[in-house]
Amino acid sequence: MGTFIIVWVLSFLGNTKDEDPEPLQCIRQLILIMLPFGLLVLFISGNVVIFSLEWDADKTSPKYCHPLLYWYAYCVLLIPWACCGMLVLGMIVQSMCNIVKGLCKK
């Protein structure tokens, strides 16, 4: 259901026309600003739920879940965080290189 709503919102945003009334353009801008924040909140809350689960190794327990499912969930959540971390690290290194190049030119 959530995917359909996101697709509907994105299709709504893609139909921009210059003759659209001002309130409609304001609504589009508000949605474009709020949508990434909402998706970030969903992503972080998913992380909290997955990482707060307790791994029960007893196969007779009603809370038992196959370890492969836990490892898959951890990998699916950790890979985006690792990519974000590498991206931030790359931006920091690039900024430091630009600062050093600027100092060396003087």
N, C-alpha and C positions, 0 to 999 in steps of 0.2 A: 504494500500500500504506500509506504513512504517513497519508494522509488518512483511510482507513478506520479505522486505529487511533485517530486523534484523535476521529473521530465516535463510535467505540465507547466510548472513555473518557468523552466528554462525555455520552453516553446513560447510562452507568453512574453518573455523578455526579448526573444529573438525577433518579434514582429514590431520593430520600432518604426514609426513614421513621423515625419516632421510635422504633420498636421494633427498629431495626437494632442488632446487637451492637456493643459499644464498639470492638473492633478494626476493624470495617468502617468506622465513622465516622472513625477515625484514618487509615485508608488513604485515604479520600476527601479528607480535609483535606490529607494529604501530596501527593496528586496535584494538588489545586487549587493548592497552593503551587509545586510543581515544574514543572507544565506550561508556565506562561508563561516560566520561565527556559529550559526546553528549546527552546521556539520562538524565543526571543531568540538563543540560541546558533546555531540553524540559520540564522536570518536573517543574523547577523554572518558566519558561515562562508560563506554564499552571496555576501555582499558581497566577501569576500576573494577567492573564486574568480573572480568576474566581473571585478573591478578588477585582478586580476593577469594577466589574459589579454593577450596581445600581438596587436595588430591588424596582420595581414599583408595588405597591399594588393595583392600579386601574385596574380592570379587563377589562375596555374598552380601555385601552391604547394599542397601537401596540407593546410596549416594555414589556407587561405583560408576566410574566412567573410564573407558579405555584410554591408556596413556597417550596413544597416538593423537587423540582428539585434543588433549591438553597441549601437546607439542605443536600441533598445527595452529591452534589459537594463539599460542605464544609467538610463533614465527610470523603469523599474519599481522600481529600487533607490533612486534619489535622491528620488523623490516622497515615500515614507514618511519618509525622514530629514528632508526639508524640513518636512513636516507636524509631526514631533516637535519640530524646532527652533522652529517658529512657536508650537507649544503651550507649550513651555518659556518662550519669550520672553513670551508672553501671561501666563503665570503670574507671571513676575517683575514685569512691568508692573503687574499687578493687585495683587500684594503691596506694591509700592512705593506705589501709590495708596492702599491701605488704611493703610499706615504714615503717609503724609502726612496723611490724613484724621484719623487718631488723634492726631497731633501738633497739628493745627489746632484740635481740640475742646478741648484743654487750655488 
